[in-house]
Amino acid sequence: MGTIHIDLFATLDLVGQAPGSPEEDPDGFPFGGWQAPLFDETVGRHVGAGMEGMDALLLGRRTYDIFAAHWPNQADGVDGGIATLFNSIPKYVASRGNPDLGWAGSTQLGPDLVGAVRELRDKHEHVHVIGSLNLVQTLLRERLFDRLDLWVFPLVLGVGKKVFDGGAVPANLELLEPPVASAKGAVLLRYGLGAGTPGTGDMAREDRGAGPS
C-alpha cells in the first residue's frame, strides 16, 4: 500500500492561504505571496528532497488550476526539475465542478472522494497533496494521510485560511526526523500519522511523560 503525503507551507498562526503569489487565492486575503521573501536555498533543497519518489499528485480544484497554468511552461526555468516531475506524473483533481483537464496526465476523481483516495493509495507508492487546503480538511477528518510535511515560517498574519480549519480530528502524530531550520527562520516539521487518539495525564504526577512502552 502506498502513502499519502500532505505538503504545506504555513505561518506561525497556521495560515496556509496563498503562500506563493498574490494571484493564488486573493479573495479577502491581502498577504498573497507571504512565503516568497523567506524562501531560501535551505527550504528549496529540502522541498526538493521531500519530493523524492513522488509518483502522483492529488490536488484540489483551485491548486490544480494554478499548477496547470504554471508548470507546463517551466521546463527550462529555474524550477525545471520540479516541472519535469510534475508534468510527467499522473495528476488527480478533487472537484465537484468541471475542471479543464488539459494538463497532460490529469484525471478528475469521482464523487466518492474518500473511496477514490483510498484507491490511489493502492495504485501509487507516493501520492503528494500540495496546498489544497479544502481537500486537506477532508483528508484530516478521515485520517486519510500517512505523512505531514509542515513548513512553518516566522510570520503572524491574523487572517486567512488555516491548515487545521474545520477538518481536524483527534490524532497522534510522530516526529519522523529532527526538525530542519533555515537561516531565515523557516522550520520543517515532518510527521507521520500515529495510532490511536491523544491520551491525557496529570502534570503534577512524578511519572508524567510516561507513555506506552
Disulfide bonds with the S-S distance in Angstrom:
none
